[in-house]
Amino acid sequence: MLGSTYGTLTTDSRRARVIACGEQPGPAVHGRAGTDDADVSGRPLSADVPDLDRFFRPESIAVVGASDAEGRPNTGITRQLMAWAERVGARLHPVHPTRETVFGLACSPSVAELPEQVDLAVLLVGDPLPVIEQLADTKVKFAVAFASGFAETGEEGAAAQERLAEAVARSGLRLLGPNTNLNAFEKFRDDLDGPAIALITQSGHQGRPVFTLQELGIRLSHWAPTGNEADLETSDFISYFSQRPEVGAIACYVEGLKDGRSFLLAADRAARAKVPVVAVKVGRTETGARTAASHTGKLTGADTVVDAAMRQFGVIRVDGLDELQDTAALLARARPPQADGVVVYSISGGTGAHFSDLATAGGLNLPVLSEAKQAELHQWIPEYLNVSNPVDNGGHPVGDWRGRKIIDAILADPSVGVLICPITGPFPPMSDKLAQDLVDAAEQTDKLVCVIWGSPVGTEDAYRETLLGSSRVATFRTFANCVTAVRAHLEHHRFTAAYRSPFEDAPRTPSPSFRKAQALMRPGKQLSEHAAKQLLRAYGIRVPREQLVTSAAAAVRAASLVGYPVVMKASAPQLAHKSELGLVKVGLTSASQVRDAYRELTDIARYEGIELDGVLVCQMVERGVEMVVGVTHDELFGPTVTVGLGGVLVEVLQDTAVRVPPFGEDQARALLGELRGRALLDGVRGAPPADVDALVEVILRVQRMALELHDDLAELDINPLMVLPRGQGAVALDALAVCR
């Protein structure tokens, strides 16, 4: 019997050689056949875009658990769904086992007895599982489950959600929820023009600020409240919205991701379509991650990896809901920039200087205007005022015909793509005339005009009527949000202009290196340094000349072959941090030193209870920049590649950057640009520039390892990777590898 419980609501040949790790792709190995739809690890390279047209614009709806009894929660919901059905032109069919009619509409006792096949079933029941099973035979396309008590409540709820997801998969329908709400059925204004914002939220209330943008004249087209995402997820809606012609930007509130790979594929689709995705992602702190998990039962993921993945695929991450609404609104409506130069124009020199500081610190480019342009501006602005950028008009020119002349002259400068005018407070008639001039000028240009209206009141006509009445001026209430939005606007267009999907170049089949590497793997074990270096060598990563020996005499012979000076290290599986135990000897220059070092190393190992497989006698490499390159596994995204300053600096400074495979040479270089110590690679204090090309090649080869050994390699740590002076390559001096 149906219940009525309402739940909580690089394109050149060298690049091709690098990505292929120096070898042509080989045949599939161990049954891992490559296809056009999956990469070398078997993960998908494309995703179907769900056809959600019939979800948002159904022709027929079934409301299961419909009610017209006053005081019942389902009654209000039924009434709202009836109003929504009328707006979208859908036929609504109530379903309830004990009612003949609901609000005058004929009521079916069960979904099996519906008078027609429906596009959407809305489930107002405490346990949606039995209804999903009944819907399997009705060929319904979509269902919505409001009920709570699933993965957000813990293990028992997660098991119930898994059973629900399995039933949905068997049924063939697509499910929104559970633990969702009525946001998808809100009344959207239909009198607004221009590109729209499509909204995705896992917490319905967190989308309210964006939804309210309609009151400021910003169009919204859709709202997808994804809830616990037992089936339909954030990624599905990103993929769908990015293909909708009316959508200018996608705004997301994300508590956790259901599947990292699906998210990357959706973000890739949006980037290729040049549709900006702006997201608040919960989980920067442990408390936020824990709270998000209790709310939706989602994995929040390691925040550094989530952040890197978003940046890698052009998703614009913001922190606050105010930033979400302002940034999404600007990106939806603004035309592509013609230049990245930003000019600050103000009534007050103090205001201009203050905002210019914030803008420069926020990464905006404030070019100095040319002498000719400054001379032109001084036709209308007194000579003693600064017009180099920021432009200070002194106040009086904005009250007459000169104000518009100044604005037009600034916008005519080819180096200027954005004009920002901070108006810290209303000062009629100056502020009123200035606002009107800015609006009029914006209508005559393709360049972006932004205004910050600083009044805390917000009831002034210049703000409510003039600025908000313009579809061409982007109006903000705070300096910080303006800087965030303008930076995102410029970065988005730079990113999409150069974007090439990394999935297009992702390797489909394993290389011969994979076959060699698999023979070295020891399931569940940590490899010795010597074995780990053999793994690197299999993928064409350079290691020092070295030999593994088991006697002092052999060590002396090895040293003469390797060439003095040498380094000697104890070698054993499970042995990490050798230096801390005194198991590394450097700078050995004679046979006697080698013999003594061998005895000392083996004595220490014996004392520490370490069973050695031998002692490494290695070429000593001294001159270069120490870096670290590694592979780890993220629970959401799978293998990730980390790069940072090496040696002890990686532990002290934690200066690292992350990428999620697949990625190309451009992203490998961008990864290096995120390091605070990037300047070390360019040469400092007389040191020669390092071989950055060789470092990039190592990063791409390690990425290939991560992809091909996805099922076999739990962790890889090359530290240090010595990057030699330009043209001399890079050498992996030490390595740690842990097998799955």
HUQUI-V177506 format. One record per residue. N is the residue number from 1. SS is DSSP state (H for helix, E for strand, C for the rest). OMEGA is omega as a letter, one per 30 degrees, with the letter a starting at -180 (NA if undefined). D_LAST is the distance of its C-alpha to the last C-alpha in Angstrom with 1 decimal. Layout:
BEGIN
n & ss & omega & d_last
N & SS & OMEGA & D_LAST
N & SS & OMEGA & D_LAST
END
This chain:
BEGIN
n & ss & omega & d_last
1 & C & a & 48.6
2 & C & l & 47.5
3 & C & l & 47.3
4 & C & a & 48.3
5 & C & l & 46.0
6 & C & a & 45.0
7 & C & l & 41.6
8 & C & l & 40.7
9 & C & NA & 41.3
10 & C & a & 31.7
11 & C & a & 34.1
12 & C & a & 35.3
13 & H & l & 34.3
14 & H & a & 32.5
15 & H & l & 30.3
16 & H & l & 29.5
17 & H & a & 28.7
18 & H & a & 26.3
19 & H & l & 24.4
20 & C & l & 24.1
21 & C & l & 22.8
22 & C & a & 25.9
23 & C & l & 25.5
24 & C & l & 26.7
25 & E & l & 24.2
26 & C & l & 23.5
27 & C & l & 23.4
28 & C & a & 20.7
29 & C & l & 18.0
30 & C & l & 16.5
31 & C & a & 18.4
32 & C & a & 17.3
33 & C & l & 20.9
34 & C & l & 21.9
35 & E & l & 24.7
36 & C & a & 26.9
37 & C & a & 25.5
38 & E & l & 21.7
39 & C & a & 19.8
40 & C & l & 17.6
41 & C & l & 14.5
42 & C & a & 16.9
43 & C & a & 17.9
44 & E & l & 21.6
45 & C & l & 23.9
46 & C & l & 26.8
47 & C & l & 27.9
48 & C & l & 31.1
49 & C & a & 33.6
50 & C & l & 34.9
51 & C & a & 38.6
52 & C & l & 39.6
53 & H & a & 43.3
54 & H & l & 44.2
55 & H & a & 42.5
56 & H & l & 44.4
57 & C & a & 47.6
58 & C & l & 47.8
59 & C & a & 50.9
60 & E & a & 50.7
61 & E & l & 49.1
62 & E & l & 48.8
63 & E & a & 48.8
64 & E & a & 47.6
65 & C & a & 49.2
66 & C & a & 51.9
67 & C & l & 54.6
68 & C & l & 58.0
69 & C & a & 58.7
70 & C & l & 59.6
71 & C & l & 57.4
72 & C & l & 54.3
73 & H & a & 51.2
74 & H & a & 50.8
75 & H & l & 54.3
76 & H & l & 53.6
77 & H & l & 50.5
78 & H & l & 52.4
79 & H & l & 55.1
80 & H & l & 52.7
81 & H & l & 51.1
82 & H & l & 54.6
83 & H & l & 55.5
84 & H & l & 52.3
85 & H & l & 52.9
86 & H & a & 56.4
87 & H & a & 55.2
88 & H & l & 52.8
89 & C & a & 55.2
90 & C & l & 53.3
91 & E & a & 54.7
92 & E & a & 53.6
93 & E & l & 53.5
94 & E & l & 53.3
95 & E & l & 51.7
96 & C & a & 52.7
97 & C & a & 53.6
98 & C & a & 56.8
99 & C & l & 58.3
100 & C & l & 60.5
101 & E & l & 60.5
102 & E & a & 58.6
103 & C & l & 60.6
104 & C & l & 62.9
105 & E & l & 60.2
106 & E & a & 59.9
107 & E & l & 56.9
108 & E & a & 54.8
109 & C & l & 53.9
110 & C & l & 50.3
111 & H & l & 48.2
112 & H & a & 49.1
113 & H & l & 52.7
114 & C & a & 52.3
115 & C & l & 55.1
116 & C & l & 52.8
117 & C & a & 49.2
118 & C & l & 47.9
119 & C & a & 45.5
120 & E & l & 44.3
121 & E & l & 44.2
122 & E & a & 44.3
123 & E & l & 43.3
124 & C & a & 45.3
125 & C & a & 44.0
126 & C & l & 42.1
127 & C & a & 39.7
128 & C & a & 38.9
129 & H & l & 36.9
130 & H & a & 40.0
131 & H & l & 41.5
132 & H & l & 38.5
133 & H & l & 38.7
134 & H & a & 42.5
135 & H & a & 42.0
136 & C & a & 39.8
137 & C & a & 43.1
138 & C & a & 44.9
139 & C & l & 43.0
140 & C & a & 42.9
141 & C & a & 40.8
142 & E & l & 39.8
143 & E & l & 39.8
144 & E & l & 39.7
145 & E & l & 38.7
146 & C & a & 40.0
147 & C & l & 39.1
148 & C & l & 37.0
149 & C & a & 35.2
150 & C & a & 31.8
151 & H & a & 28.4
152 & H & a & 30.4
153 & H & l & 31.4
154 & C & a & 28.2
155 & H & a & 26.2
156 & H & l & 29.2
157 & H & l & 30.1
158 & H & l & 26.7
159 & H & l & 26.8
160 & H & l & 30.3
161 & H & l & 29.2
162 & H & l & 26.5
163 & H & l & 29.3
164 & H & a & 31.4
165 & H & l & 28.9
166 & H & l & 28.6
167 & H & l & 32.4
168 & H & l & 32.7
169 & H & l & 30.4
170 & H & a & 32.5
171 & H & a & 35.7
172 & C & l & 35.3
173 & C & l & 36.7
174 & E & a & 35.1
175 & E & l & 35.1
176 & E & a & 35.6
177 & E & g & 34.6
178 & C & l & 34.8
179 & C & l & 36.0
180 & C & a & 37.7
181 & C & a & 41.4
182 & C & a & 44.4
183 & H & a & 43.8
184 & H & a & 43.3
185 & H & l & 46.9
186 & C & l & 48.6
187 & C & l & 51.8
188 & C & l & 51.2
189 & C & a & 54.1
190 & C & a & 55.3
191 & C & a & 57.8
192 & C & a & 55.4
193 & C & l & 54.8
194 & C & l & 52.3
195 & C & a & 48.5
196 & E & l & 46.8
197 & E & l & 43.9
198 & E & a & 41.5
199 & E & l & 39.9
200 & E & l & 36.6
201 & E & l & 36.1
202 & C & l & 33.9
203 & C & a & 36.6
204 & H & a & 40.0
205 & H & a & 42.1
206 & H & l & 40.1
207 & H & a & 41.4
208 & H & l & 45.0
209 & H & l & 45.7
210 & H & l & 44.6
211 & H & a & 46.6
212 & H & l & 49.6
213 & H & l & 49.6
214 & H & l & 51.8
215 & H & l & 54.6
216 & H & l & 54.4
217 & C & l & 54.7
218 & C & a & 51.0
219 & C & l & 50.2
220 & E & a & 47.3
221 & E & a & 46.4
222 & E & l & 43.6
223 & E & l & 41.8
224 & E & l & 38.5
225 & E & a & 37.7
226 & C & l & 34.2
227 & C & a & 33.8
228 & C & l & 30.6
229 & C & l & 29.6
230 & C & l & 28.9
231 & C & l & 29.6
232 & C & a & 31.4
233 & C & l & 29.7
234 & H & a & 30.6
235 & H & l & 29.0
236 & H & a & 31.3
237 & H & l & 34.3
238 & H & l & 33.5
239 & H & a & 33.3
240 & H & a & 36.5
241 & H & a & 38.5
242 & C & l & 37.6
243 & C & a & 39.5
244 & C & a & 42.6
245 & C & a & 45.5
246 & C & a & 46.9
247 & E & l & 43.8
248 & E & l & 44.0
249 & E & l & 41.1
250 & E & l & 38.4
251 & E & a & 38.2
252 & E & l & 35.2
253 & E & a & 34.6
254 & E & l & 30.9
255 & C & l & 29.6
256 & C & a & 26.1
257 & E & l & 24.4
258 & C & a & 23.4
259 & C & a & 21.1
260 & H & a & 20.3
261 & H & l & 20.4
262 & H & l & 23.7
263 & H & l & 25.1
264 & H & l & 24.4
265 & H & l & 26.1
266 & H & l & 29.0
267 & H & l & 29.4
268 & H & l & 29.4
269 & H & l & 32.1
270 & H & l & 34.2
271 & H & l & 33.9
272 & H & l & 35.1
273 & C & a & 37.9
274 & C & l & 38.7
275 & C & a & 38.8
276 & E & l & 37.8
277 & E & l & 35.4
278 & E & a & 36.1
279 & E & l & 33.8
280 & E & l & 33.9
281 & E & l & 30.3
282 & C & l & 30.2
283 & C & l & 27.6
284 & C & l & 28.5
285 & C & l & 28.8
286 & H & a & 27.2
287 & H & l & 30.4
288 & H & l & 30.5
289 & H & a & 27.0
290 & H & a & 27.7
291 & H & l & 31.1
292 & H & a & 29.7
293 & H & a & 27.2
294 & H & a & 30.2
295 & H & a & 32.3
296 & H & a & 30.3
297 & C & a & 27.1
298 & C & l & 25.1
299 & E & l & 22.0
300 & C & l & 23.5
301 & C & l & 20.4
302 & C & a & 20.0
303 & H & l & 23.5
304 & H & l & 23.0
305 & H & l & 20.6
306 & H & a & 23.1
307 & H & l & 25.9
308 & H & a & 24.5
309 & H & l & 23.7
310 & H & a & 27.3
311 & H & a & 28.8
312 & H & a & 27.0
313 & C & l & 28.4
314 & C & l & 31.8
315 & C & a & 31.6
316 & E & a & 34.1
317 & E & l & 33.0
318 & E & a & 35.8
319 & C & a & 36.1
320 & C & l & 39.2
321 & H & l & 40.9
322 & H & l & 43.9
323 & H & l & 41.8
324 & H & a & 40.3
325 & H & a & 43.7
326 & H & a & 45.4
327 & H & l & 42.6
328 & H & a & 42.2
329 & H & l & 46.0
330 & H & a & 46.5
331 & H & l & 43.8
332 & H & a & 45.1
333 & H & a & 48.7
334 & C & l & 48.8
335 & C & l & 49.4
336 & C & a & 47.3
337 & C & l & 48.3
338 & C & l & 50.7
339 & C & a & 49.8
340 & C & l & 47.6
341 & E & a & 50.5
342 & E & l & 51.3
343 & E & l & 54.8
344 & E & a & 55.7
345 & E & a & 59.3
346 & E & l & 61.0
347 & C & a & 64.4
348 & C & l & 63.5
349 & H & l & 62.5
350 & H & l & 60.6
351 & H & a & 58.7
352 & H & l & 57.8
353 & H & a & 56.7
354 & H & a & 54.6
355 & H & a & 52.8
356 & H & l & 52.4
357 & H & a & 50.6
358 & H & a & 48.1
359 & H & l & 47.7
360 & H & l & 47.0
361 & H & l & 44.6
362 & C & l & 42.8
363 & C & l & 42.3
364 & C & a & 45.3
365 & E & l & 47.5
366 & C & a & 51.1
367 & C & l & 53.0
368 & C & a & 56.4
369 & C & a & 59.0
370 & C & l & 61.1
371 & H & l & 64.6
372 & H & l & 66.2
373 & H & l & 64.3
374 & H & l & 65.2
375 & H & l & 68.8
376 & H & a & 68.8
377 & H & a & 67.5
378 & C & l & 70.2
379 & C & a & 72.8
380 & C & a & 72.0
381 & C & a & 70.4
382 & C & a & 72.4
383 & C & a & 71.8
384 & C & l & 70.8
385 & C & a & 67.7
386 & C & l & 64.3
387 & C & a & 63.2
388 & C & a & 60.6
389 & C & g & 57.7
390 & C & l & 57.8
391 & E & a & 61.1
392 & E & a & 63.6
393 & C & l & 66.6
394 & C & l & 68.4
395 & C & a & 68.9
396 & H & a & 72.3
397 & H & a & 71.4
398 & H & a & 69.2
399 & H & a & 72.3
400 & C & a & 74.1
401 & C & a & 73.7
402 & H & a & 71.9
403 & H & a & 68.7
404 & H & l & 67.8
405 & H & a & 68.7
406 & H & a & 66.2
407 & H & a & 63.4
408 & H & a & 64.2
409 & H & l & 64.4
410 & H & a & 61.0
411 & H & l & 59.4
412 & H & a & 61.1
413 & C & a & 59.3
414 & C & l & 56.8
415 & C & a & 54.4
416 & E & l & 54.2
417 & E & a & 51.9
418 & E & l & 52.0
419 & E & l & 55.0
420 & E & a & 54.3
421 & E & l & 57.2
422 & E & l & 56.8
423 & E & a & 59.7
424 & C & l & 59.4
425 & C & a & 62.1
426 & C & l & 65.0
427 & C & a & 68.1
428 & C & g & 70.4
429 & C & a & 71.8
430 & H & a & 69.4
431 & H & a & 66.1
432 & H & l & 67.5
433 & H & l & 68.7
434 & H & l & 65.6
435 & H & a & 63.4
436 & H & l & 65.6
437 & H & l & 65.7
438 & H & l & 61.9
439 & H & a & 61.7
440 & H & l & 64.3
441 & H & a & 62.7
442 & H & l & 59.3
443 & H & a & 60.9
444 & C & a & 62.1
445 & C & l & 58.9
446 & C & a & 55.4
447 & C & a & 54.2
448 & E & l & 52.5
449 & E & a & 54.9
450 & E & l & 53.5
451 & E & l & 55.5
452 & E & l & 54.5
453 & E & a & 57.1
454 & C & a & 57.0
455 & C & l & 59.5
456 & C & a & 58.2
457 & C & l & 60.7
458 & C & l & 59.6
459 & C & a & 62.8
460 & C & l & 64.6
461 & H & l & 65.8
462 & H & l & 64.4
463 & H & a & 61.0
464 & H & a & 61.3
465 & H & a & 63.4
466 & H & a & 63.2
467 & H & a & 59.6
468 & C & l & 57.9
469 & C & a & 60.2
470 & C & l & 58.9
471 & C & a & 56.0
472 & C & l & 55.8
473 & E & l & 55.6
474 & E & a & 52.3
475 & E & a & 53.5
476 & E & l & 51.5
477 & C & a & 52.4
478 & C & l & 50.4
479 & H & a & 49.9
480 & H & a & 46.2
481 & H & l & 45.5
482 & H & l & 47.5
483 & H & a & 45.6
484 & H & a & 42.2
485 & H & a & 43.5
486 & H & l & 45.2
487 & H & l & 42.2
488 & H & l & 39.9
489 & H & a & 42.6
490 & H & a & 42.8
491 & H & l & 39.1
492 & H & a & 38.5
493 & H & l & 41.0
494 & H & a & 39.8
495 & H & a & 36.2
496 & H & l & 37.2
497 & H & a & 39.7
498 & H & a & 37.1
499 & C & l & 34.2
500 & C & a & 32.5
501 & C & l & 29.7
502 & C & l & 26.4
503 & C & l & 25.5
504 & C & a & 28.3
505 & C & a & 26.7
506 & C & a & 23.0
507 & C & a & 21.8
508 & C & a & 22.1
509 & C & l & 21.0
510 & C & l & 18.5
511 & E & l & 20.2
512 & H & l & 20.7
513 & H & a & 18.4
514 & H & a & 15.5
515 & H & l & 16.7
516 & H & a & 17.0
517 & H & a & 13.6
518 & H & l & 11.8
519 & C & a & 14.0
520 & C & a & 12.6
521 & C & l & 8.9
522 & C & a & 8.2
523 & C & l & 5.4
524 & C & a & 4.9
525 & C & l & 7.4
526 & E & a & 9.0
527 & C & l & 11.2
528 & C & l & 14.9
529 & H & a & 16.9
530 & H & l & 18.4
531 & H & l & 15.3
532 & H & l & 14.0
533 & H & l & 17.5
534 & H & l & 17.5
535 & H & l & 14.7
536 & H & a & 17.0
537 & H & l & 19.9
538 & H & l & 18.5
539 & C & l & 18.8
540 & C & l & 22.2
541 & C & a & 21.6
542 & C & l & 24.2
543 & E & a & 23.5
544 & C & l & 26.4
545 & C & a & 28.1
546 & E & l & 26.8
547 & E & l & 26.8
548 & E & a & 25.0
549 & E & a & 27.8
550 & C & l & 28.5
551 & C & l & 32.2
552 & H & a & 34.5
553 & H & l & 36.5
554 & H & l & 33.6
555 & H & l & 32.7
556 & H & l & 36.3
557 & H & a & 36.1
558 & H & a & 32.9
559 & H & l & 34.4
560 & H & l & 37.4
561 & H & a & 35.3
562 & H & a & 33.1
563 & C & a & 36.2
564 & C & f & 37.3
565 & C & a & 36.4
566 & E & l & 33.0
567 & E & l & 30.1
568 & E & a & 28.7
569 & E & l & 25.4
570 & E & a & 23.9
571 & E & l & 20.7
572 & C & l & 18.1
573 & C & l & 14.4
574 & C & a & 13.8
575 & C & l & 17.0
576 & C & l & 17.4
577 & C & a & 20.8
578 & C & a & 22.6
579 & H & a & 25.8
580 & H & l & 26.2
581 & H & a & 26.4
582 & C & a & 28.8
583 & C & l & 26.5
584 & E & l & 27.5
585 & E & a & 31.0
586 & E & l & 32.3
587 & E & l & 35.5
588 & E & a & 36.3
589 & C & a & 39.4
590 & C & a & 40.8
591 & H & a & 40.0
592 & H & l & 41.2
593 & H & l & 38.8
594 & H & l & 35.9
595 & H & a & 37.0
596 & H & a & 37.3
597 & H & l & 34.0
598 & H & a & 32.3
599 & H & a & 34.0
600 & H & a & 33.3
601 & H & a & 29.6
602 & H & l & 29.3
603 & H & l & 31.7
604 & H & a & 29.7
605 & H & l & 26.4
606 & H & a & 28.4
607 & H & a & 29.9
608 & H & a & 26.6
609 & C & a & 25.2
610 & C & l & 22.6
611 & C & a & 22.2
612 & C & l & 22.2
613 & C & l & 21.3
614 & E & l & 24.1
615 & E & l & 25.6
616 & E & l & 25.2
617 & E & a & 28.5
618 & E & l & 28.0
619 & E & l & 30.4
620 & C & l & 31.5
621 & C & a & 31.2
622 & C & a & 33.3
623 & C & l & 34.7
624 & C & l & 32.7
625 & E & a & 30.9
626 & E & l & 27.6
627 & E & l & 25.0
628 & E & l & 21.3
629 & E & a & 19.0
630 & E & l & 15.4
631 & E & l & 12.6
632 & E & l & 11.3
633 & E & l & 10.5
634 & E & a & 13.7
635 & C & l & 14.1
636 & C & a & 17.0
637 & C & a & 16.6
638 & E & a & 12.9
639 & E & l & 12.3
640 & E & l & 15.1
641 & E & a & 16.7
642 & E & l & 18.6
643 & E & l & 21.6
644 & E & l & 24.0
645 & E & a & 26.3
646 & C & a & 24.7
647 & C & l & 25.4
648 & C & a & 26.4
649 & H & a & 27.7
650 & H & l & 24.3
651 & H & a & 24.5
652 & H & a & 28.2
653 & C & a & 28.9
654 & C & a & 25.6
655 & C & a & 26.9
656 & E & l & 24.0
657 & E & a & 23.8
658 & E & l & 21.1
659 & E & l & 20.9
660 & E & l & 19.0
661 & C & g & 18.6
662 & C & l & 20.7
663 & C & a & 23.4
664 & C & a & 26.1
665 & H & a & 27.9
666 & H & l & 30.1
667 & H & l & 27.4
668 & H & l & 25.8
669 & H & l & 29.3
670 & H & l & 29.8
671 & H & l & 26.7
672 & H & a & 28.3
673 & H & l & 31.5
674 & C & a & 30.0
675 & C & l & 29.5
676 & C & a & 32.4
677 & C & a & 32.4
678 & H & a & 32.6
679 & H & l & 36.1
680 & H & a & 34.7
681 & H & a & 33.6
682 & H & a & 37.2
683 & C & l & 38.6
684 & C & l & 40.3
685 & C & l & 43.1
686 & C & l & 43.9
687 & C & l & 40.4
688 & C & l & 39.9
689 & C & a & 37.8
690 & E & a & 34.1
691 & C & a & 32.7
692 & H & l & 31.3
693 & H & l & 31.0
694 & H & l & 28.7
695 & H & l & 26.5
696 & H & l & 26.4
697 & H & l & 25.4
698 & H & l & 22.5
699 & H & a & 21.4
700 & H & l & 21.6
701 & H & l & 19.8
702 & H & l & 16.8
703 & H & l & 17.1
704 & H & l & 17.1
705 & H & a & 13.8
706 & H & a & 12.3
707 & H & a & 13.9
708 & H & a & 13.3
709 & C & a & 9.7
710 & C & a & 9.2
711 & C & a & 7.0
712 & C & a & 5.1
713 & E & l & 5.4
714 & E & a & 5.0
715 & E & l & 8.3
716 & E & a & 11.2
717 & E & l & 14.6
718 & E & a & 17.6
719 & E & g & 20.3
720 & E & l & 23.0
721 & E & a & 23.5
722 & E & l & 27.2
723 & E & a & 29.0
724 & C & l & 32.2
725 & E & a & 35.6
726 & C & l & 36.2
727 & C & a & 36.0
728 & C & l & 34.1
729 & C & l & 30.5
730 & E & a & 27.5
731 & E & l & 25.7
732 & E & a & 22.2
733 & C & l & 23.4
734 & C & a & 20.2
735 & E & l & 16.5
736 & E & l & 13.4
737 & E & l & 9.9
738 & E & a & 6.7
739 & E & l & 3.8
740 & C & NA & 0.0
END
